[in-house]
Amino acid sequence: MPSNRTFTMIKPDAVENGYVGAIINKINASGFRIVSMKMTQMSLRDAKLFYEVHKERPFFSELVSFMSRGPIVAAILEKENAVDDFRTLIGATNPEEAAEGTLRKQFATSMGENAVHGSDSNENAEIEGAFHFSVREMF
């Protein structure tokens, strides 16, 4: 059964480039309600824990370094069919392959620095949201 919540992060590249407001506007305009949101910075340890599922992949060190290099904006979003609808909104991992109008097509600079993270399943949305937010931070 589809969940009505998903997790997202506006990644360091998008924060550095000043895209936070524009990305949030597109998220809101797409019918998502922000349940929780904060600007924070992951330590190297945090990034390693968050992306532990990728630890055997060749890009793991680069990913961890990138995700801990500067602030991110973490958020939990709510909408019917949230995970799938948000994955559609963010577009393909590679911005060159992303559809027109998607967040990655508009704001990402490369496959490695692709502006926005979105949970890929209902289970991961819960895990990732709980990584960044306590229950008292969700509204």
N, CA, C and O of each residue as an XYZ file, in Angstrom:
556
protein
N       0.844     -1.191      0.000
C       0.000      0.000      0.000
C       0.882      1.244      0.000
O       1.807      1.331      0.808
N       0.624      2.206     -0.879
C       1.442      3.413     -0.936
C       1.346      4.228      0.356
O       0.300      4.285      1.003
N       2.455      4.846      0.704
C       2.508      5.697      1.884
C       2.144      7.122      1.479
O       2.220      7.489      0.307
N       1.756      7.903      2.457
C       1.474      9.301      2.143
C       2.613     10.214      2.610
O       2.460     11.436      2.641
N       3.759      9.613      2.976
C       4.925     10.416      3.374
C       6.190      9.928      2.678
O       6.354      8.741      2.395
N       7.069     10.877      2.414
C       8.379     10.554      1.868
C       9.408     11.483      2.499
O       9.064     12.457      3.169
N      10.667     11.161      2.271
C      11.771     11.952      2.810
C      12.563     12.544      1.654
O      12.732     11.910      0.612
N      13.041     13.755      1.848
C      13.904     14.386      0.863
C      15.022     15.159      1.546
O      14.908     15.563      2.703
N      16.093     15.353      0.811
C      17.166     16.263      1.214
C      17.490     17.144      0.018
O      17.640     16.656     -1.102
N      17.593     18.412      0.256
C      18.178     19.313     -0.725
C      19.668     19.251     -0.426
O      20.117     19.621      0.659
N      20.419     18.780     -1.404
C      21.831     18.434     -1.198
C      22.740     19.668     -1.166
O      22.332     20.759     -1.565
N      23.984     19.480     -0.686
C      24.898     20.621     -0.543
C      25.074     21.459     -1.809
O      25.178     22.682     -1.717
N      25.111     20.835     -2.984
C      25.300     21.615     -4.207
C      24.149     22.589     -4.434
O      24.375     23.738     -4.813
N      22.926     22.139     -4.207
C      21.757     23.009     -4.406
C      21.694     24.101     -3.342
O      21.298     25.230     -3.632
N      22.085     23.768     -2.108
C      22.137     24.784     -1.049
C      23.181     25.834     -1.412
O      22.910     27.032     -1.328
N      24.372     25.394     -1.814
C      25.462     26.309     -2.189
C      25.057     27.224     -3.345
O      25.452     28.389     -3.386
N      24.275     26.698     -4.275
C      23.873     27.474     -5.451
C      22.634     28.336     -5.221
O      22.166     29.010     -6.139
N      22.106     28.317     -4.004
C      20.981     29.185     -3.667
C      19.634     28.716     -4.197
O      18.745     29.534     -4.432
N      19.471     27.413     -4.388
C      18.241     26.880     -4.973
C      17.197     26.424     -3.959
O      16.139     25.939     -4.359
N      17.456     26.563     -2.680
C      16.539     26.027     -1.662
C      15.114     26.567     -1.845
O      14.164     25.786     -1.901
N      14.962     27.860     -1.937
C      13.632     28.461     -2.064
C      12.904     27.993     -3.312
O      11.720     27.662     -3.253
N      13.599     27.964     -4.437
C      12.979     27.542     -5.698
C      12.561     26.074     -5.640
O      11.500     25.712     -6.148
N      13.387     25.232     -5.025
C      13.053     23.807     -4.905
C      11.844     23.636     -3.992
O      10.928     22.879     -4.314
N      11.834     24.323     -2.872
C      10.695     24.222     -1.954
C       9.421     24.717     -2.637
O       8.358     24.121     -2.459
N       9.510     25.783     -3.405
C       8.338     26.284     -4.137
C       7.794     25.231     -5.095
O       6.581     25.048     -5.191
N       8.678     24.540     -5.802
C       8.228     23.502     -6.741
C       7.614     22.319     -5.990
O       6.643     21.723     -6.457
N       8.173     21.984     -4.840
C       7.622     20.902     -4.016
C       6.204     21.276     -3.575
O       5.281     20.471     -3.700
N       6.033     22.479     -3.067
C       4.702     22.938     -2.636
C       3.736     23.005     -3.808
O       2.584     22.587     -3.686
N       4.187     23.520     -4.927
C       3.323     23.646     -6.098
C       2.889     22.289     -6.649
O       1.896     22.194     -7.370
N       3.641     21.239     -6.302
C       3.309     19.885     -6.751
C       2.373     19.169     -5.783
O       2.096     17.979     -5.937
N       1.889     19.905     -4.786
C       0.880     19.360     -3.890
C       1.398     18.677     -2.641
O       0.622     18.059     -1.913
N       2.688     18.775     -2.379
C       3.248     18.188     -1.160
C       3.094     19.163      0.008
O       3.222     20.376     -0.160
N       2.821     18.622      1.178
C       2.786     19.397      2.416
C       4.045     19.061      3.186
O       4.382     17.886      3.337
N       4.745     20.069      3.675
C       5.960     19.850      4.464
C       5.548     19.521      5.889
O       4.918     20.331      6.569
N       5.910     18.319      6.334
C       5.571     17.825      7.667
C       6.680     18.190      8.657
O       6.411     18.497      9.819
N       7.923     18.153      8.186
C       9.112     18.501      8.984
C      10.149     19.065      8.031
O      10.243     18.642      6.879
N      10.934     20.031      8.521
C      12.006     20.566      7.688
C      13.044     21.245      8.564
O      12.712     21.928      9.533
N      14.312     21.044      8.204
C      15.386     21.762      8.890
C      16.637     21.801      8.031
O      16.876     20.925      7.200
N      17.426     22.842      8.254
C      18.745     22.920      7.644
C      19.721     22.362      8.665
O      19.678     22.711      9.845
N      20.593     21.497      8.198
C      21.565     20.849      9.066
C      22.779     20.466      8.230
O      22.773     20.627      7.009
N      23.793     19.972      8.868
C      24.947     19.472      8.134
C      25.311     18.104      8.678
O      25.478     17.924      9.885
N      25.432     17.149      7.783
C      25.825     15.809      8.197
C      27.338     15.759      8.390
O      28.101     16.295      7.586
N      27.752     15.111      9.465
C      29.172     14.831      9.658
C      29.550     13.688      8.718
O      28.679     13.067      8.108
N      30.847     13.411      8.602
C      31.282     12.250      7.824
C      30.639     10.979      8.366
O      30.204     10.121      7.598
N      30.580     10.862      9.676
C      29.978      9.688     10.318
C      28.499      9.573      9.954
O      28.018      8.494      9.608
N      27.780     10.705     10.038
C      26.360     10.721      9.672
C      26.161     10.263      8.229
O      25.303      9.427      7.947
N      26.961     10.817      7.322
C      26.824     10.485      5.900
C      27.125      9.006      5.656
O      26.445      8.358      4.861
N      28.136      8.474      6.334
C      28.451      7.045      6.195
C      27.296      6.181      6.686
O      26.961      5.175      6.061
N      26.691      6.570      7.797
C      25.548      5.812      8.317
C      24.343      5.919      7.395
O      23.685      4.918      7.110
N      24.054      7.114      6.933
C      22.885      7.335      6.088
C      22.993      6.549      4.780
O      22.013      5.967      4.317
N      24.184      6.536      4.194
C      24.387      5.877      2.901
C      25.039      4.503      3.031
O      25.639      4.004      2.078
N      24.925      3.898      4.196
C      25.540      2.595      4.455
C      25.156      1.541      3.415
O      25.959      0.657      3.115
N      23.964      1.617      2.872
C      23.532      0.642      1.861
C      24.427      0.668      0.622
O      24.451     -0.296     -0.143
N      25.157      1.753      0.421
C      26.039      1.898     -0.741
C      27.512      1.674     -0.410
O      28.373      1.941     -1.249
N      27.822      1.191      0.789
C      29.224      1.149      1.242
C      30.135      0.310      0.365
O      31.343      0.546      0.347
N      29.605     -0.653     -0.356
C      30.426     -1.491     -1.234
C      30.539     -0.935     -2.650
O      31.254     -1.495     -3.480
N      29.865      0.121     -2.919
C      29.877      0.699     -4.260
C      31.100      1.595     -4.453
O      31.583      2.185     -3.487
N      31.602      1.706     -5.663
C      32.821      2.493     -5.896
C      32.675      3.985     -5.621
O      33.672      4.666     -5.381
N      31.450      4.502     -5.653
C      31.231      5.937     -5.454
C      30.994      6.311     -3.988
O      30.767      7.485     -3.692
N      31.040      5.347     -3.068
C      30.672      5.589     -1.668
C      31.493      6.710     -1.036
O      30.914      7.621     -0.444
N      32.812      6.673     -1.141
C      33.656      7.705     -0.508
C      33.355      9.092     -1.055
O      33.271     10.062     -0.303
N      33.194      9.174     -2.356
C      32.882     10.460     -2.982
C      31.517     10.969     -2.519
O      31.358     12.159     -2.247
N      30.530     10.069     -2.429
C      29.195     10.431     -1.982
C      29.213     10.952     -0.549
O      28.605     11.981     -0.253
N      29.900     10.252      0.332
C      29.980     10.638      1.741
C      30.676     11.994      1.885
O      30.235     12.845      2.658
N      31.745     12.183      1.150
C      32.464     13.456      1.188
C      31.577     14.598      0.699
O      31.522     15.656      1.326
N      30.890     14.387     -0.412
C      29.987     15.394     -0.966
C      28.864     15.740     -0.001
O      28.586     16.916      0.237
N      28.222     14.730      0.552
C      27.056     14.971      1.404
C      27.406     15.593      2.749
O      26.524     16.118      3.429
N      28.670     15.546      3.145
C      29.079     16.149      4.413
C      29.836     17.464      4.220
O      30.309     18.049      5.195
N      29.956     17.929      2.996
C      30.780     19.121      2.747
C      30.087     20.434      3.091
O      30.750     21.463      3.227
N      28.783     20.414      3.232
C      28.066     21.643      3.537
C      26.655     21.338      3.986
O      26.255     20.175      4.052
N      25.899     22.380      4.294
C      24.536     22.185      4.789
C      23.630     21.512      3.761
O      23.827     21.609      2.550
N      22.629     20.827      4.308
C      21.537     20.245      3.538
C      20.237     20.760      4.145
O      20.226     21.281      5.260
N      19.157     20.611      3.413
C      17.833     20.850      3.969
C      17.115     19.506      3.920
O      16.848     18.968      2.845
N      16.809     18.974      5.102
C      16.104     17.703      5.214
C      14.626     17.993      5.426
O      14.262     18.942      6.121
N      13.778     17.167      4.820
C      12.335     17.384      4.966
C      11.563     16.081      4.821
O      11.960     15.174      4.090
N      10.461     16.019      5.531
C       9.480     14.962      5.347
C       8.281     15.607      4.682
O       7.776     16.637      5.129
N       7.839     14.981      3.609
C       6.755     15.525      2.797
C       5.554     14.602      2.850
O       5.689     13.388      3.000
N       4.385     15.192      2.726
C       3.156     14.408      2.779
C       2.304     14.689      1.547
O       2.135     15.837      1.136
N       1.778     13.624      0.972
C       0.880     13.696     -0.174
C       0.450     12.260     -0.458
O       1.209     11.331     -0.182
N      -0.709     12.064     -0.984
C      -1.106     10.717     -1.379
C      -0.087     10.182     -2.392
O       0.300     10.894     -3.319
N       0.348      8.926     -2.216
C       1.338      8.296     -3.096
C       2.651      9.090     -3.124
O       3.249      9.283     -4.183
N       3.081      9.539     -1.962
C       4.197     10.475     -1.830
C       5.500      9.991     -2.455
O       6.141     10.739     -3.193
N       5.903      8.756     -2.174
C       7.204      8.280     -2.663
C       7.246      8.315     -4.189
O       8.156      8.907     -4.769
N       6.283      7.693     -4.833
C       6.291      7.639     -6.296
C       6.132      9.016     -6.922
O       6.818      9.343     -7.890
N       5.232      9.822     -6.376
C       5.031     11.163     -6.933
C       6.283     12.032     -6.772
O       6.612     12.821     -7.658
N       6.982     11.883     -5.636
C       8.186     12.686     -5.448
C       9.315     12.199     -6.351
O      10.082     13.008     -6.873
N       9.423     10.886     -6.538
C      10.446     10.359     -7.453
C      10.207     10.907     -8.870
O      11.157     11.217     -9.589
N       8.963     11.021     -9.251
C       8.637     11.604    -10.553
C       9.040     13.075    -10.593
O       9.595     13.539    -11.589
N       8.767     13.805     -9.527
C       9.105     15.232     -9.470
C      10.613     15.469     -9.533
O      11.056     16.409    -10.192
N      11.409     14.637     -8.861
C      12.859     14.888     -8.861
C      13.517     14.466    -10.165
O      14.495     15.088    -10.578
N      13.018     13.437    -10.821
C      13.583     13.011    -12.105
C      14.731     12.035    -11.943
O      15.099     11.660    -10.829
N      15.285     11.636    -13.062
C      16.361     10.646    -13.108
C      17.603     11.136    -12.368
O      17.859     12.337    -12.277
N      18.366     10.181    -11.843
C      19.603     10.501    -11.108
C      20.545     11.345    -11.954
O      21.147     12.297    -11.457
N      20.672     11.000    -13.217
C      21.503     11.763    -14.143
C      20.653     12.898    -14.718
O      19.684     12.639    -15.432
N      21.001     14.145    -14.418
C      20.173     15.266    -14.886
C      20.063     15.346    -16.407
O      19.098     15.910    -16.922
N      21.031     14.793    -17.130
C      20.950     14.789    -18.592
C      19.831     13.877    -19.080
O      19.309     14.060    -20.179
N      19.458     12.881    -18.250
C      18.394     11.950    -18.605
C      17.060     12.319    -17.946
O      16.033     11.701    -18.226
N      17.082     13.316    -17.083
C      15.868     13.714    -16.362
C      14.898     14.433    -17.294
O      15.303     15.164    -18.199
N      13.623     14.211    -17.052
C      12.580     14.847    -17.863
C      12.536     16.349    -17.616
O      12.868     16.825    -16.530
N      12.124     17.079    -18.630
C      11.937     18.533    -18.497
C      10.968     18.809    -17.349
O       9.988     18.087    -17.167
N      11.249     19.849    -16.583
C      10.382     20.248    -15.485
C      10.696     19.562    -14.168
O      10.140     19.938    -13.136
N      11.574     18.562    -14.177
C      11.933     17.893    -12.926
C      12.974     18.704    -12.176
O      13.680     19.531    -12.754
N      13.055     18.450    -10.882
C      14.010     19.190    -10.046
C      15.452     18.960    -10.491
O      16.241     19.903    -10.549
N      15.795     17.726    -10.803
C      17.178     17.457    -11.210
C      17.495     18.051    -12.580
O      18.618     18.500    -12.807
N      16.543     18.060    -13.481
C      16.775     18.686    -14.789
C      17.045     20.174    -14.612
O      17.903     20.743    -15.288
N      16.315     20.793    -13.708
C      16.436     22.237    -13.525
C      17.608     22.637    -12.622
O      18.252     23.655    -12.875
N      17.901     21.850    -11.567
C      18.850     22.324    -10.554
C      20.138     21.513    -10.410
O      21.092     22.003     -9.807
N      20.197     20.300    -10.938
C      21.394     19.470    -10.769
C      22.465     19.837    -11.782
O      22.170     20.321    -12.875
N      23.719     19.599    -11.399
C      24.829     19.890    -12.299
C      25.478     18.629    -12.853
O      26.143     18.681    -13.887
N      25.294     17.499    -12.181
C      25.897     16.243    -12.627
C      25.198     15.077    -11.944
O      24.347     15.277    -11.077
N      25.555     13.868    -12.333
C      24.991     12.687    -11.707
C      25.410     12.604    -10.242
O      24.623     12.170     -9.402
N      26.621     13.009     -9.928
C      27.123     12.980     -8.559
C      26.584     14.113     -7.700
O      26.384     13.942     -6.498
N      26.351     15.252     -8.302
C      25.815     16.413     -7.583
C      24.457     16.734     -8.201
O      24.312     17.634     -9.028
N      23.459     15.945     -7.754
C      22.168     15.995     -8.431
C      21.065     16.693     -7.631
O      19.882     16.403     -7.811
N      21.451     17.594     -6.766
C      20.576     18.581     -6.117
C      19.614     18.056     -5.055
O      19.461     18.684     -4.008
N      18.965     16.923     -5.302
C      17.889     16.488     -4.412
C      17.922     14.974     -4.225
O      18.123     14.216     -5.174
N      17.720     14.557     -2.982
C      17.533     13.137     -2.670
C      16.045     12.900     -2.451
O      15.346     13.749     -1.899
N      15.571     11.749     -2.884
C      14.210     11.334     -2.594
C      14.193      9.861     -2.254
O      14.832      9.062     -2.939
N      13.483      9.488     -1.219
C      13.401      8.080     -0.823
C      12.889      7.234     -1.986
O      12.040      7.666     -2.765
N      13.429      6.011     -2.083
C      13.056      5.132     -3.190
C      11.995      4.099     -2.831
O      11.571      3.321     -3.687
N      11.561      4.086     -1.569
C      10.516      3.152     -1.150
C       9.844      3.698      0.105
O      10.378      4.582      0.774
N       8.679      3.165      0.412
C       7.986      3.570      1.636
C       8.819      3.232      2.863
O       8.907      4.025      3.801
N       9.434      2.044      2.854
C      10.268      1.629      3.995
C      11.439      2.573      4.194
O      11.712      3.004      5.314
N      12.136      2.899      3.101
C      13.272      3.808      3.220
C      12.839      5.216      3.606
O      13.586      5.920      4.286
N      11.669      5.634      3.196
C      11.164      6.953      3.592
C      11.038      7.031      5.113
O      11.414      8.035      5.717
N      10.515      5.983      5.727
C      10.398      5.959      7.192
C      11.762      5.941      7.864
O      11.994      6.677      8.823
N      12.660      5.106      7.368
C      14.009      4.987      7.948
C      14.761      6.310      7.812
O      15.346      6.797      8.779
N      14.745      6.884      6.625
C      15.482      8.119      6.367
C      14.898      9.300      7.127
O      15.640     10.141      7.633
N      13.583      9.367      7.210
C      12.954     10.438      7.988
C      13.322     10.342      9.452
O      13.617     11.352     10.090
N      13.309      9.124      9.992
C      13.664      8.912     11.404
C      15.142      9.182     11.668
O      15.518      9.493     12.798
N      15.978      9.068     10.653
C      17.403      9.368     10.796
C      17.598     10.852     11.116
O      18.471     11.214     11.906
N      16.788     11.697     10.505
C      16.963     13.148     10.633
C      16.004     13.830     11.602
O      16.282     14.936     12.067
N      14.877     13.188     11.915
C      13.859     13.846     12.729
C      13.373     12.945     13.846
O      13.203     11.740     13.660
N      13.151     13.543     15.010
C      12.501     12.820     16.110
C      10.989     12.920     15.904
O      10.518     13.731     15.106
N      10.256     12.118     16.607
C       8.795     12.129     16.501
C       8.242     13.515     16.823
O       7.289     13.956     16.181
N       8.815     14.209     17.799
C       8.304     15.523     18.183
C       8.599     16.608     17.155
O       8.120     17.734     17.287
N       9.389     16.274     16.127
C       9.691     17.227     15.061
C       8.817     17.018     13.827
O       8.977     17.720     12.829
N       7.900     16.064     13.888
C       7.020     15.783     12.751
C       5.616     16.286     13.061
O       5.060     15.996     14.120
N       5.058     17.035     12.133
C       3.755     17.666     12.368
C       2.733     17.236     11.327
O       1.582     17.672     11.375
